[in-house]
Amino acid sequence: MSIVRHFPILVVVVPLAGAAFTPLLALWRKKACMLFATAVILLTTVISGFLMVRVLIDGPVSYHLGGWPPPWGIEIFLDQLSAGAFVIASLSLLIIIFSKRYVEKALEENKIPVYYTLVVLNVAGMIGFVVTGDMFNLFVFMEILSLSAYALVAIGGEKIAEMASFKYLLMGAISSLCILLSIALLYSVLGTLNMRDMAVRLQELSSLTVPGVALALFMVSFFVKAAVFPLHVWLPDAHAIAPSPISAILSGLVVKTGIVGILRVLSIYRIYGGLFDLASLNFILSWVGAISIIIGAFFAFFQNDIKMMLAYSTISNIGYIILGIGLASTNGLIGSIVHVFNHALIKVTLFLCAGAIIHKTGHRNLSELRGIGRRMPLTMAAMSIGILSIVGIPPTNGFVCKWYIVLGAIQARKFFFAATLLIGALLILGYYAKIINIAYFREPEEEVTYDEAPFSMLIPIGILAASCLLLGIFAFYPLKFIRPFAEELLRPWGP
């Protein structure tokens, strides 16, 4: 029996096993934990890359655990959205490589094995979340990624980090309770936990009350996870206080699981035909997304702390994704889903660049980073590419997805939201221009002694920045890959 057949489950089992063995390895040799974690995530990247190619060639793939077919057995279901597993693994690999020098300086020696254990466990939770076809396992993997994320925020040990982690935990607990209650409600009327089977059985119900309440609770839960306004209050402190590699994971990857959750729920409810009208939900999503764009950009504009600025920027860009989903048009949905992946890449780039700057200078306030573009030219060049990408300047990858969301607003004949998207882009340009101005056009107020970031940090930063350009120039490929999922999501029930 070929091991390739079991890649759909191995993509989850490998990082889970890696997280279990990392603490045991630390008992023998602590310094080997980084290499082991790198090897585990590298293997996970290879497996997930193979699965992404398989989905591209053969379409969605279903894997049945224990030989029990769904809906009775547990299913791993791989579709275009599950390609997020490759994005999660590959970006996490670069983050781990970047982390070596950073955590040696930022963390106590005895916490370094814990750090790598939690990162690998977090990756396992995120990948499991995006590939599972079973609603209860969706909850289980959400708890795995959430609990590891809480610990990663607090790992620095400072009191302010512990408080930020506690706030994150409280909001996460509300999210967990909502999704667990949602699953229980749907199971009570449908008698199944398999997502595709749920989608079929929903159309047979005569009463819409229970599914409607479950849908509302699902949205609240995933709004918290995705830091959608007004449930975003945990994000700025948690993402800004955490070590920079963790900020990259949280802002680039963890919050996207909330978006994946929303899309999975919509894939269940959208085939409910005329019995369940989602127009009201789309209206709410559109307005919430538009407000998030403006609110996030407004607060980011007044930040002096570079990591706090990046954190608020995440809220704004999540607004773009939510607005695109709410438009319920093909172009808008394609743009939103592509932006889930592109924003992950861009935000990891920006947070790692910020981490390299903090690592070398010890400063995180813009007013203390005057002229840094001349002292750290490679790091700032990569950050500049990330800034152009997040603003949406062609030919970067950020332009492609935002352009499609604007086209989606025009396609849906919602011109006000198209204008909001453009205004949001101008606001984003305004606050990121502050970084460019400080780095290249201001002289330092005192003599500086720092130089370029270490080579082990520059390699992942360079790869990320180059990817931002390549995925903009060759945007046709991710757009073509995502289109079948978007069209299927919008297709009404029936022959």
N, C-alpha and C positions, 0 to 999 in steps of 0.2 A: 504494500500500500504506500503510495507516494506521500511524502510529508507535505508536499505542496497542497494537497487536498485540505490539510488542516491549518493552513495559513490564517483563515478567518478567526479561528480561536487562538492561535499562537500569537497573533498581534496583541492580544490582551494578556495572555498567560505569561509571555516573556517578561514584560515590565513588572507584572505582579510578582513573579518569582524573583526578579532582580531586586525588587524592594525588600523582599523577605530575606534574601541572602546578604544584602549589603551590611546590615548590622553584625552579622556573624563574621563577615570578612574583616570588619573593623576590630574585632577581638584579636585577630592575628596580625593585621597590618593596616593601620588607619590610612596611610598614604595611598594604599591600593584602591580605596573606595572610589576615587575620581575615575581611575582607569576602568574599573569594573562598571561603574554607572555609564561611562561613555560607550563601552562595548555593548551593554544591554540596550541602550537607546539606538545605537548604530544598527544592531540586529533588528530592532523594532522598525527602524526607518526602512531597511531593505525589504522586510516583509510587507509593510504597508505600501511601499512603492510598487511592489509586485501586484498587490491587490488592486491598487488604483489603475494600473495598466489593464488588469483583467476586466475591471468594470468598464473601462473605455472601449475594449474590444468586444466583450460579450454582453455588456449590460449588467443590471443588478444581479447579485449573487446571494443565494440563501444557503446558510450552513446550519444543520440541525445537530444539536448536542445530544450525544447518546443514541443517535439513530432514530429519535422520536420526532416525527414531522410536526410542524406547527399546525394547529394552535395548541396541541397537547404538550409538545416539547418546547425547550428553550431554543430560540432562533437568533443567530447572528445574521443580520441583513446588511448587505453592502450595496449602496447606490452611489450616485454622484455626490450627495451630501456627506457620505461616509469617507470620501476622499480627504475629509478633514483629518483623518487619522495620519495620513502622510504629512500633512502640514504640521500637525502637532508634534510628530516624532522628529521631523527634520529640523524644525525651529528649536525644539528642546535640545537636540544634539548640539547645535551651535551655542545655545545658552550654557550648556554644561562645559563646553570647551572654554568659553569666555570666563566661566566661574572660577577656574582654578586659581588664578592670581588674585581675583577679587575676594574670594572667601578666606583665603589665607591671611589677608589683611583685615577683613571686616569681622570675622567670627573667631571665637575662641577655638583652640585646636580640638577640644573634645566635642564641639558641636558640628564639625565638618562632616563626619560620617552621617550624623543625623540629617544634615542638610541634603546630602546626596540621596539618602533613603527617601526623604519626603518628596524630593523632586521626581524621582523615578516612580514613586507611588502616585503622585499627582498626574504624571503622564499616563499611567495605567488607567486611572479613573476617567480622564478625559477621552482616551481612545475607546474605552468600554462604553462610555456615554454615547459616542457618535456611531458606534457600529451595532449596538444591541437592537434587536427587533422586538424585545419584550419590555412592557411598560414597567414592571416591578424592578427589573434589572436596571432600567434607566434610573430609577430612584436609588438603587444600591450604588451604582457607579457615581451618581451625583454626590452621594454622601462621602465616598472615598476621595473624590477630588476636592470636595469642600473642606473636610477635616484636615487633609494635608495642607491645603491652602491657608487655613487658620494658623496652623503651626508654623508655616513658613513666614507668615507676616511677623509672628512674635519671636522668631528664632534669634534675632539680634540681642534680645534680653533687656533692652531699655524699657523703662516704664511706659513711655509714650507708644512704643511698638506694641506692648502688651495691651494697652487700652484700645489701640486701633484694631488689634486682633479680636478683642472682646466685642467691640461694636460690630465687626464683620460677622462674628459668630452669632450674635443676637439676631441680626437681619437674616443670616443664613438659616437659623432655626425656624424663623417664620416661613421662609421659603420651603424648607423641608416639610413642615407640617401641612402647608397648602398642597404640595404635590402629592403627599401620601394620602390626604383626604380626597383629592381629585381621583387618584387611582382607585381608591376604595369605592367611591361613588360610581365610577364607570363600570367597575367589576360587578357591582351589585345589580346593575341593569343589563349588562352584556354577558357576564359569565365567562369572560376571557381576558387575558392579559397581553396576548399577541397584538401588536399594533395594527397589522394589516387585517387581522380578523376583526378587530374592533371597528375598523373603517367600514367593513361590510355589514356588520350587525347594527351599526348606528342607523342605517337607512330603514331598518325594519321596525324601529321603535314608534310607538304611537304617542308617547308623552315626551316632551322636550325639556321638561323642568330639570331633571337630574343631569343630563348632559350639559345643559346651559350653565348650571351652577359649577359643574366640574371644569368647564371651559374657563369660567371667570377665575377660579382658583389656580388653574394652570397658568394663566396669564400673570397673575400676581406673583406666583412663584418664580417664573422665568424672568419677569421684569426685575426682580431683586437680583437674580444671578447675573443678568446682563447690565445691571446698573442703569436702568432706564428711568428717566425722570418721571415722578418724584421719588422713586425708591432707590436713588443713587447715593444716599448720604454716607454709606459706608465706604465708598470707593476712594475719594480723594486721600483720606488719612491712611487707609490700608495700603494703597499702591505707592504713595509717596514715602511712607515710613519704612517699608520693607527694603531689604537689600536690592540693589538695582537689577540683578538677574531675576529675582523673584518678581519685581515690578514688571519686568518684561513678560514673564509667564502669566501673571495675573491679568495685566492689561491687554496683552496680545492674544492670549489663548483662553484663560479661564472664563472671562466674561462672555466669550463667544459661545460657550456651551449653553448659555441662556438663550441665545439666538437659535442655536440648533434645536433646543427644546421647543421653542415657539414653532419652528418650521415642522417639527415632527408632529406636534399637536394639530397644526393646520392640515397636515397630510391625512390625518384621521378625520377631521371634521369637514374638509372641503368636498368630499363626495356625498355629503348628506343631501345633496340636491335641493329642491325647493322647500323641503321640510325645515331646514335649518339655514336661516339667512344670516350670513356673516357680514353683511353690509355695515351693520352697526359697529362690529369689532374693527373692521377696516377703517371706519371713520375715526374711531378712537386711536388706533395705531398711527394713522396719518398725523393727527394733531399732536399726539404725545411725541412722535418723532420730530415734528417741526419745532416744538417747544424745547426738546432736548438739544437740538442743534444750536438754538440761540442761547439758551441758559448755559450750556457747557462752554460755548465760545466766549460768552460774557465774563464768566468767572475766570477762565484761562487768561483772558486779556490782562487782568490785573494782578497776575501772579509774578513774584520775583524769584520764587523757588522753581528751578527748572523741572524737577520731578512733579511738583504740584501742578505746573502748567501742563505737563504731559498727561497727568491723571484727569484733569478736567477736559482735556482734548478728547480723551476716550469717550466721555459722556456725550460730547458733541457728535462724534463719528458714529457712535451707536445709534444716535438719532437719525442719521442718514439711512442706516440699515432698516430701522423700524419704519421709517417713512416709506421707503421703497417697498417693504412688505405690505404696508397698509394701502398702497396705491392699487394693489391687485391687478396690475398690468404685467404683461410678459417682460417688457424691457425693465420695468421697475424692479420686478422680482429677480431677474437675472443680475441686474446691477447690485442689488442688496446681497445676494448670495456670494457673488464674486468679491464684494467689499468685505464680507466676513473673512475671507482668506487673505485678501490684499491688506486689509487693515492690520491683521495679525502680523504679517511680514513687516509692514511699515512701523508699527508700534514697537515690535521687538528691536528693530534697527535703532529707533530713537532712544529707547530706554537703555540699550547696551552702550550707545554712544555717550549718553548722560552718565552711565556707570563708569565708563573709562575716564571721563573728565573728573568725576568725583574721586575716583581711585588715585589719580595723579595729582590733583590740586587740593583735595580736601574741602573744596567749596562746591556749593550747589545753588547759590544765589547768583542771578545774572549780573548784578552789580559788581560781583567779585571776579567775573570771568572776562573782563575787558581784554581784547587782543588775543584771546585764546586761539583764534584761527591761525595765527602765525606761530604759536608755540606747539600746537597739536594739529598740524595741517591735514593729516590723513583722517583722523577722527572727525574733525569738523567737516571735511569733504563728504564723508559718509553721512554725517548728520544733515548736511545741506541737501543731499539727495533725498533723505528721508523726509525733510521738511517740504521739499518740492512735491513729493509724493502725497503727503498728507493734505496739502493744499489742493492738489489735483491739477498740477501743471503738466501738460504733455511734454515728452512722451512717457511719463512715469505711469506706474500701475494705478496710482490713485485717481488719475484722470479718467481712466476707462470706466471704472465702476460708477463714479459720480456722474459722468456723462450719461450712462445708461439709466441711472435713477432719474435724471432730469428728463430724458426722453420718455421714461415711463410716466412721469407726471403729465407731460404733454399728450402722450397716448391716452391717458385717462381723462384728459381735458380738465385737469386740475392745475390751472396756471398759477394760482396763488402759491401752491407748494413748490412749483418749479422756481418761482421767484425766491422763496425761502431758502431753497437749496443754494442758489447763487449768492444770496446775502450771507449765508453761513460760510461759504467758501471765502468770501472777502474778509469776514471776521477772523477766520482761521489764518488767512494770510497776514492780517494785522498783528496778531500776537506772536506768530512765529517769525515775523520780520524783526521783532525785538532781539531774538537770538542771533540772527544774521548780523544785525547792526552792532551788537555788543562784541561779537566774535571777530569781525573783520574791519570795522570802522571806528572803533574806540581804542584809545591807548590805555594800557594798564596804569593804575594810579600808583603802584609801587613795583619795584623790581621783582620779577618772577624767576624761579629756578627750575620749574618743572619742564618736562619735555614730552615727547610722544608716548602714547600708550604702549604697553608690552605687546610683543608680536603675537602672543597667544590670544590677546584681545582683538588685535587688528584683523586677524584672519577671519573670524566669524563676522565682524563688522563689515569687512570688505565684501564678503560673500552676500550678506544681506543687502547692502546698498546696490551691488551689481544686479541682484535679483529684482529689486524695485524697478530698475530700468528695463531689464529683459522682459519682465512680465507686462510692461507697458508697451514695448515695441512689438512683442509677439502676443498681444492680448487676444488674438483670435482663438487661440487654443483653449485657455480657461473658459472663455465665453461659450465656445462650442460644446465643451464638456458639461457645463452647467445647464445649458438650454433644455435638454430633455427632462431634467428634474423639474425645472420651473414650469414647463408646459404641462407636465403631468399633474402638478399641484393645482394648476388653474383649470384643468379639464373637468367639466361637469360630469356627474355620475350618469352612466348609461352607455349604451352601445355606440 
